[in-house]
Amino acid sequence: MLLLLGRRVTLSFVNRFTKSSPSSLSKPVFISSLLIKFRVAHSCFLVSTAVRNRGTMPERRPFVRLPTDVYPVNYGLCLKPDLIDFTFEGKLEALVEVTQATNQIVMNCADIDIITASFVPQGGEEINATGFNYQNEDEKVTLSFPSTLQKGSGTLKIDFVGELNDKMKGFYRSKYTTSAGEIRYAAVTQFEATDARRAFPCWDEPAIKATFDITLIVPKERIALSNMNVIERKPYPDDENLLEVKFATTPIMSTYLVAFVIGEYDFVESQSSDGVTVRVYTPVGKAEQGKFALEVATKTLPFYKEYFSVPYPLPKIDLIAIADFAAGAMENWGLVTYRETALLIDPKNSCSSSRQWVALVVGHELAHQWFGNLVTMEWWTHLWLNEGFASWIEYLCVDHCFPEYDIWTQFVSADYTRALDLDALDSSHPIEVRYRLSFMALSYMESHSVVIKMLQQVRTCRKCGLYNFHPNLGLFSAEDLWDCLEEASGKPIAAVMGSWTKQMGFPIIVVDQEQQGDNRILKISQKKFCASGPHNGEDCPSWMVPISICTSDDPTCTKLKVLLDRPEMTITLNSVSPEQWVKINPGTVGFYRIQYSSSMLQSLLPGVRDLSLQPVDRLGLQNDLFSLLHKQADMQEEKNRIERVLGAISAPDLIQKVLTFALSVCINTFINAPLRKSIQ
């Protein structure tokens, strides 16, 4: 899923910056990167209003996951929405497995009223439930039976009713206006993280996977969509104005990925080179605006097939623009839902930045069709890894499909820089925050992750993170991935990653140099970087930092890679003459700031003047310099460094653009005037 996080950068600025160096990053070299942590947490906890004593809140009961004595194998689900009264009727026939004898079944259920429930053991007689105990705070229901359900297979039957709510979650109504000005409604879904339970009683946890057979009873003039292709469409016997639409059986999947849409839409259609039917659904009359997303999707599917060495497993993929949609997009398997601005492109009036945004969002959600849908996080604490992968590979995909966008420079100037800014705050938190998810809670963390960049480094195992864990269920955790990468690479991946995911913040790498004959000696140290100033705590955290180093001989190629696994170390670069410059973190992919000594900064000026430094490295250099302006005592020295770097660039308009961007990072007040004066 993609939340709208203001990730766009002004393209005119990037284009000016890269105009003279179009070869900036034709192929990303992500060998040393460790975690671009874009921490965005959206949490909403349901707090009970029952108060035992005035002025005090009741203690929240500890969260307990669903029992494992009964689990689903297949959901047979039929839904009949009413687009006038905004209600729906549902019938569930779930094939389940009883692993331990019990006289009750506990499921997730919210805002649903169960009418009847029964259990039919395989080869046995139907047992009617005698009670439905709703635990509203926990969003669970307990079905009680008069006799014990024995171990083995059976069918759970439930008739229920619910509301097409206006909360943009669960099974909800989406308002739109026709070309004639008439207000109408579609019925759509948004289930991540824990809202499938608002559409049907279910085991609403990501690890509890099953197959789904979905049938929708809809007005005959409406389009009905779900995860799979339609296998039967026939008149509904009880009402000639309705159709019964049956969809093919899904692969085994989590409940949060189920989706269905009933509404009025146009579409454009094509096929990918590997034979997958691709459709983009748009509001009526706007089919032309879906053609760019269609182009992106048909290019993207074959790219991911080759990248993962696994074909897309469904016969079709639908992308649909929803009028009322809370997120940016949602990766429902085979039926990806989008906010209209994240999918539609007016070919006559849309700007380049809008096209690139749509390309990134489509690339993000289609990546989830493999990492997220085919293999799924075992629990929501691993959501950062799921989203981090998609947030990184969307750029890889767009760079492959549209190399003219120079998308990696934009990655550094937008996402990378914003992530550094956020994670330098005292209010930041570790990636692996152990949220105790309550049932109305969604902790969403988007992170461009070293995990995936390490997959780039260890190319022999780039698919191991997807398919080597729990192959029958397709589940993963961060620990699974570390183990897999460690085994494939022979490197201490778990230890390295633990230093980044289990503590907040990131380091600043302090670098000085000394020439000894034909060799360059680098003294490198690390300390915690804080936006508020130098870290003054007693216990200063440290990281295991992969450091890459290049020289002016070849600014795009790493000359040496080391792992900084201590507070400081000394490195020798052989055969580096005194006139050559040395750059740390080529490609600006390592998640840290760099503070060069004055002599090193001075030696980098020729690379700035002749543009041999890549655009992303010039951006990174500027951003690092501005980030070091912590306090007045440091001001003059750092200001002089910045002016020297800016003075090495001849284009005044470019200087102004770069300054404007850098100033927005973390400083303004007392240096704006002198800086502006210095560049006029």
N, C-alpha and C positions, 0 to 999 in steps of 0.2 A: 504494500500500500504506500502511496505517496501523499504526504501532507503538503499543503502549499506553504513553503517556507521562505518565500522571497529570494529564491536562489539565482535569479537572473542577473547578469551583469550587462552594462551598457555596451553594445557591440561596437558602436562607433569608436569607443575608447580602445577596445581590444584590437580592432582593425587598424587603428593608427599605430598602436604599439607594435603590431606584428607585420606591418606593411612591408618593411624593409627586410624581414627575415621570415619568408613563408615556410621555411623548412623546419619550423620550431620543434615539432614533435611528431614526425610522421609515424614513428612507432614508439609507444611509451616504454621507457626503460624503468620499470618499477622494481629494481632489484633491492633497494635498501629501505623502502618506505615502511614506516611503522605507524599506521593508524591515524588517519585523518578523522578525528573524533568529532562528529557534528552532533552534539548532544542536544536533542530537543525532546523534552518529556512533556507529554500531555496527559494529565491524570485527572480523573473525576471520580471521587469516591462517594458512594451513597451512604449517608449517615442517618441512622435511625433517629426519628424524632421523639421516640419514647424516652423520657427522662425520669429516672427514679426519684432523684432529689433536685429541687429547683437549683439552677446554676451549675449542675454537673451533667456530664455526658456519660451514657452507659459505656461500659467496656465493650469493644468490638470482639466478637467471638473469633477465635483463631480460624483461619481459612483451612478448609479440608477439601481435598480433591474427591472426585466421585469414587464410590466403591468399585472394586474390580470383579465382583462376583457375577456380574452380568455385563456383557459388552455386545455392541451391534456388529453384524456382519454385512447386512444390506438394509437400506431404508427404502421401502416402497411408499412414496409420498404423493398424495393427490391434494391439490389446493384449488379452491374456487373463490377468487376474490370478487368483491362487489365494489365497483368503482363509483357507485352513487352513495351508498351508505357507509363506505369505507370500513367494511368488515371482511372477513374471509372465513370460509369453512375448510376444515382439513381432515384428512383421513390418513393415518399412518399404519402401515403394516411392516414391522421391522423384524427381519430374521436375526435372532440373537443367540448367543451362546451363554448358557449358565455354567459357570466354572465351579460354583460352590452352592450347595443347596441353600435356598433362602425363601422366605415368604413375602419379600418385598423387593421392589425395583426402584432405585433412586436415579433420577434423571434431572437435567437442567430444564427449566421451564420458567418463562417470564411473560407476564401480560397475556397469558393464554388460559382459557377455561376448558378443562377436560370434561367431556360429556359422558363418555363411556370408555372403559379400558378392560382388556382381557388378555389372557396368555394361553396359547395353544401349544402344548408340548408336542414334539414330533411324534406322530402316531398315537397321540392321546386326546383327551377331551378338553374342550375349552374351559378355562377357569376365569370367572369374572372377578375383577377387582372389587373389593368391598369398601375401599376408602382411598381418597386422594388427599394427602397431607401436604399443603403448600408451605414451603419455607421461603417467604417472600424476600427476606433480607439476603438469603443465600441464593436466591433464584433457582431453587430446586423444588421438585415434587417427589413425594414418596408414594408409590402405588402399593397398596397392601392387598394381599391375597389370602383367602380363607384356608388354603392348604399350601404345603411346601412345593416350591418349584425345584424339581430334581435336576441334577447335572445333565447337560446335553443341549441339543438344539431346540428351538421353539420359535413361535411367531408372537410378537407383542402387537396387539391391535389397539389403537387409540383414535377416538373421534374427538375433535376439539374445534373451538372457534377462537378467533382473535380479531384484533383491530389493525386496519391499515393506518398506522399512526402518522403523525406529522413531525416526528423527531429525527428523521433522516437516519434511522438505524433500525435494524431488524427488517421486517416486511412493511414498507411504508409507501405513502402516496407522494407523488411528485407532480407539482402543478406546472402546466405549460399553457401557452396561448396559441391558438390556431391562427392561420393566416387571415381568417375572417374576424379575428378578435375575440373568439369564444374561449373561455377558460375551461380546460379539461384536466384530467388527472391520469397519470400512469401509475402502475403498481411496480415498485422496484425493490431491490434488496441491498443491504450493506451489513455484512455479518461479522467482519473482523472488528474487535477481537472476540467478543463474547455475546453476539446478538443473534445467532441462528436460533437460539432458544426462544426468541420472540416470534418466530415463524412456525416452529413445530417443536414438540418435546424431543429432546435429543441428548446425546452425550457430547456436550459442547466443549471439548478439550482437544487441542491440536493433535495429541498423540493417539486419540481414539478414532481411528480411521475406519471407513466402511465404503461400500459402493452405494450408489443412489439410482433409483428408478423413479423419475419425476414425471408427473402428469399434471397439466394445468387445464382448468376449465375456464374459458375466457370468452368475451364477446367476439363474435365472428369477424367483426371489422377491425379487430386489434391484432397486432403482431405479438406472438408469444415466443420468448427465448429462454433458454436455460444453458447449462454447461455443455450439453451434448447436442447432437443433431436430432432433428425430428424424425421419428420412425413411423408415426401414425397420426393422422388428423381426421377426425370424423365428427358428425353432428352429435351434440349432447342430447340424449334421448328425452330428458325432462324439459328442455327449453330449446326451441328451434333457433333462437337468437345466439346460442352459445355453441362453441366448438370444444371438443376434448382433444388436447394436443399431448401426445406421448413422446418422450425423449428416450434416446438410447441409454443403456446402463453406463454410468461413469466408471472411470478407474477408481481404485481405492483412494480415498481422499478425506481430508478433515472437514468438519462441518462449516468452518468459517469461510471455506472456498466455494460453498454452494451458492448458486445465484439463479434468479429468475426475474424476467422483465415482461410486463404486459403493457403495451401502449401503441401509439401511432408513430411510425418512423419510416423514413426512406433509407436506402442503403446503396453503397457502391461495392462491387465484388471483384475479386481477382483470385489467382492461385499463386502460391509461392512456387519456386523452382522445384521443390521436393513434393509438390502435389497437395499441399494443405489449402483448403478453401478458406479465404480470408474475406470477411465482410466488415465494413465500417457503417454503423447505423447512426443516422443524423436526424434532427428534427425535420418534419415534412417540409419539403421545398429547399432544403440545404444540402442535398446530396453532393453537390459540387465541392462543398467545404470538407468533405471526408476524403477526398482523393489523395491529399498529401499524406495523411496518416495511413492510408492504404498502401501507398508506396513504401513508407517506412516499415510497416509490418511485413510486407512481402519480401523485403530485403533482409529484415532482421531474423526471421525464422530460420532460413538456411545458415546464417552466420552462427546462431546459437547451436544448431544441429552439428555443425562442424566443430565448434569450440568444445562442446561437451561430449562429442562422439556419441550422442544419443539423439535419435529423431524426436520431434514433437509427437507426443503419444496420442493426441486426439485427431479426429478427422477434420475438424474445423476450428477456427478461432474467430470470435466476434468481438469487435470493439464498439462500444456504444456510448454516446454522449447523453448524459442525464441532466435534466433541467435543474433539479434540486439535489445537490450532492455535496456532502460535507467535506470529503477528502479531495485530493487532487485526482486520484485514480485508485482502483482496487483490482487486484490480480485474480479475481475469480477464474477458476480453471475453465478455459474455453469461452468465457463470457466476461471480458474485461470492461469494467464500468469507469467512466471518466466524467469529470466536470467538463462542460462544453468548451471552456477556454483551453483545456489541456488536450483537446482532440481535434477541434475544428479549425481550419485555416481558410480564410477568404482569399482566394487566389489573386484578387484585384487589390485588396486593401491591407493585407497582413504584411507586417515587416519581417525582416530576417530573424530578429530575436524571437518572434512568435513561432516561426518554423522550427528553429533550433530547440525551443522549449518543448514543442509537441514531439519532436524526434527523441529528445531525452526521456520524456515521460513514457512514450510508447516503448522505447528500449528498456526502461526500468521494469515496466509491468510484464513485458514478454520474457524478460530474464527470470522473473518469478515463476513462469510456467515450468521451469526446470528447478531452480533453487528456491524452494518455498512450497511449491505444489507437488512436484514429483518426489522430492525429499523435503521434509518439514521439520521445523524445530520441535523438539520434544516438549518444551514448555515456553511460556512467554518471556522468561528471563533470557532466552536466546534470540529474542526478536531483533536485537541490535545486529546480530550476525546475518540474519535473513535480509534485513533492510540494507545493511552495510554492503553486502555483496551486490545487490541490485543497484545501489546508488553508485557503486564504482563501475560496474560493467556496462551501465547505460552509456558512459562516456566511451568505453572501448568499442561498443557497438556503433555509436554514431560516428566515431572517427573512422571506422571501417566503411560504413555506408556513405558517409558524406565527408571525405577528407578535406574538402575545400572549406569546411567550417573552422578548421584549426581549433577543435573543441577542447584540447588539453590545456591550451593557454587560458581559455575561459574557466576551466576547472580550477586552475591555480588562482586566478584573479577573483573568483566568486566563492566556490565551496571551500576550497582549501584555506583561504584567508579568513573567511567567516568562522570556520571551525577553530582555527587558532585563537581568534578573538574571544569566542565563547568559552573555550576551555582554559583560557588564562584568567578567567574571573574566579574570585573566591567562592562564588556560588555554584561552581561546576561540581560534577560528581563523577565517580568511576563509570566506565561503560557498563560493567557487569553489576549494576545496582540490583540488589536482591529484593525487588519489589514483591510484597505479598499481595498479589493481585486479588482484589475483591471482585465481585461479579459484575459490578457496574464500572470496573476500572480498566483503563487501557493505558499502559505505559508504553509510549512510542519513542524509540530512539533511532535516529538515522545516523549512520556512521560509514564513512568511506574507509575501508578497513585494510590494515596491513595483511590480514588473512588472505585476501584475494591477491594482493600484490606479491605475497609470498608464493601464491600459486603461479604467478607469472615467473618468479625466480626459479621455482622447482617445477619446470615445465612437464617433467615426466609424471607428475601426479595432479595435473590441473583438474581432473575429474574425480580424484579420490575423495574430495570433500563432499561430493554429491552422492556417490553410489556405493561406498564401501561400508556405510553404517546401517545396521539393522535392515538388511536388504528386503526382508519380507514386509516391513512396515514403512520403510523410507523415512526414518527419523534421524535427526542429528542434534548434537549439542556442540558447544565450542570445544569441550574436552575431546570429543570424538575427532574433530577436525585437527586439533593439535597432534593427537596421537598418530593420525594418518600421515600428516605432513612430516612429523618427526621420523616415522619409519621410512618414508620415501626419501627424505633428504639427508638423514643422518645428522641433523642439526638440532640444537636444544630449543625447538620451537615453543614447547609448552612454557619453559622458563622465560623466554623472551616475551611471549605474548602476555604471560601473567603480569609482567611488570607494567604493561600498558593498559590492560583491561580491568585490573583490580585496584588501581589507584588513580586518583584524579590528576589532571594536569599533564604537563609535558616539560621537557628540559629546554634550557638555552645552552647551546654549545659554544664555549669560549675558545677561540683559536688564535694562536700566535705561531710565528715561523722564524726559522734561523737557517741561513745557508751555510753548509759545510762542504766545500769543494763542489762536486757535481751533484750533491744530494740536498734535498730540502727536508729539514727537520720540523715537524709540526707538533706543537704541544696543545693537546685537546683536553678540555675539562667540561663537566656538566654541572648544572645546578637548576633548581626548579625555577621556571619562568612564571612571574605573576604580573598581571596588568597593573596592579596597585603599587608595584615597586619590588625591589629585591626580596627574596624569601628570607624571613628572619626567624623562622621556627627553629627549635632546638634540633629536631630530627628532620633533616633535609632528605626528601625521597630521591631515589635514583632510578634510572631506567637502563635496560639493556638496549642500546641504541645502535642499529646498523648505520654506519657512516660510509658514504660514497665520496670519492674525491676524483676530480678531473683537473686537467691542466690546459693551458692554452694550445698545446700540441693538437688536442682534439676535444673541444668543449662538450661534444655530444657523447663522448665515450668515457666510461669510468676507468680510471687508471688503477685505483686501489679501493678495496672494500675491507672494512674492519668492523668488529663489534666492540663498541665502547661499553664494557660491562663493569666498569668501576668509576669512581669519581673523576679520575684523570689518567691520561696515558700519553706516551710519546710515540710518534710514527715517523718512519723514515721513507721518503719518496726518492727512489733512485733515479739518477739521470734527469734531473730537473735543473736547468741552467738558471742563473740569477735573473735573467730578463723574462723568464716565463712566470705567468701568474698561476695561482692555485685556487680552485673553487671547491667549497664543500657543498654537498647535496645537489649535484647536477640534475637538472630537470625539476627541482623544487618538489620532491615527492616525500622526503623524510618529514615526519611530524615534529619539528622542533624549530626554534629560532636560532640564528647564528650571530655571534658577536665577534667580528674580526678585529685584530689589532690594527692600529693605524697604518703600519707598513703593508699589511696584507690588503687592506682596503685601497691604499694608494696603488698597489700593483695591479688591482683589478680594473683601474680606469681605462687602460687601452682596450680591454674587452668590451667596455661600455661604449667607448668612442667608435670603434670599428664594427660594433654590433655582432662580434663573434660570440659574445655571450647570448644564449638563447633568450627569446622574449620572456619565457617563464622565469628564467634566472635573474633577469633584470628586474622583473616584478618582485620576485622574492627578496632580492637585495634591498630594494626600496622599502618594502614592507617591514623587513627586519630592522632597518635603520630607524624608521619611525617608531617602531615598537619599543625601542630602547630608551626613549625619552621619558624616564620615570620621575625624575625629580630635578629641581632647579640646579643643583650642584653638577649634574651631568650635562646640563643643557648646552653650554657653549661648545664643548668638545664634540658632542653628537651632532649638533647643528652644523658645525664645520664639516663633518664627514658627509652629511647629507648634501650640503651645498657643493662639495667637490664632485660627488656622483652626479648630481643634477647638472652641474656645469659642464660635465663631459658630454652631454647630449645637446645637439645644436638646435633642435627645433623648439622654439618657445611655446607653441601651442601644445606640443607633446608634454613638455615639462609641466605646464599648467594642469593638463589632464591627470598626469601621474600624481602630482601634488594633491589635487582634489581627492583622488581615490585614496591615497595614503593617509591624508589627514582624517578621513572618515573612519579610519581604523581605530585609533585610540587617543589622539591628541587634538587639541585645538587652542585652547585659551591664550596662553602667553607666547606662542611662537608663530601664530598666524601672520601677524603684521611683519615681523622681520623676514619671514620666508617669502611672503608676497613681494616685499621690497627687493629681495635678492634676485628674483627671477624676472623682474620687469625690464 
